[in-house]
């Protein structure tokens, strides 16, 4: 018998016993049963989603189970490490972008002013490793999670920045990977697929991650994180892309250009528009 049915039966037994003991009115019985049923359906959905290793697989299943909409979903915690986005023992949460392109994107970084309180990105090495923020607002998904998601199969990436006036820049790259702790989470990004004059994210290719308390940039005079408000990034000397900049993300040309919204998202290279999706 599956977990869902065991949980549902146990819930019904407990619920029925409590009704007999309390001799609850019929209307109360109906309400409590509806609540128990909704909780069981929610549990089943969570267990289903927790089988998927990324948002591409969630998108594939969504074609048949429920509408494809961007939001927060459960995925499998394949790496098994601690993270603020892990719920209970195994499943972890991820923000999925189902609108851009063909959908199926797992969001690794998100910036938005549409929140009651902005997230602080002047964080320590350990905080950048584990991740922080709110998946419904601004967040950094964590270097450990980024390494886990991008090291299992070839991945592509998109960086999207926009302003409140509608100005938008999308920067796709065909290859993206974050190495593990032994390399200080070195970034690998290549195959520039946009027509912008500057290779914004490609500039950071091959760089180790830097925070104010762990300097790994290629500059010799100072720590780039310290000189940029103590935010973490794959600094070189220093940056062309800085999605963690406070209070707003930036792209650099001859001078910084400030944006209000930003998103860095990845998906398997085989997660394409052809149906059925072929990311598993």
Secondary structure as UniProt FT lines:
FT   HELIX           3..22
FT   HELIX           26..49
FT   TURN            50..51
FT   HELIX           55..65
FT   STRAND          71..75
FT   TURN            78..79
FT   TURN            84..85
FT   STRAND          92..97
FT   TURN            101..102
FT   STRAND          105..111
FT   HELIX           125..130
FT   STRAND          132..133
FT   TURN            135..136
FT   STRAND          139..140
FT   HELIX           143..150
FT   STRAND          155..162
FT   TURN            164..165
FT   STRAND          168..178
FT   HELIX           181..183
FT   STRAND          187..192
FT   TURN            200..201
FT   HELIX           202..204
FT   TURN            205..206
FT   STRAND          210..211
FT   TURN            212..213
FT   HELIX           224..227
FT   TURN            228..230
FT   STRAND          241..242
FT   TURN            243..244
FT   STRAND          250..252
FT   STRAND          256..258
FT   STRAND          261..268
FT   TURN            269..270
//
